[in-house]
Amino acid sequence: MDAPFKASDLSDAIRHIQAPSAPGMDGLAAPFYQAAP
């Protein structure tokens, strides 16, 4: 978990979030992140 990550790793993780999941600590649900460029 201490290794740097690439932007492509982050976008892959966001793409695989289950849509009906609960919002995170920031209060934003998966569709918010999936709609972002």
Secondary structure, DSSP 8 states (H G I E B T S, - for coil): --S---HHHHHHHHHTS-TT----TTS--HHHHHH--
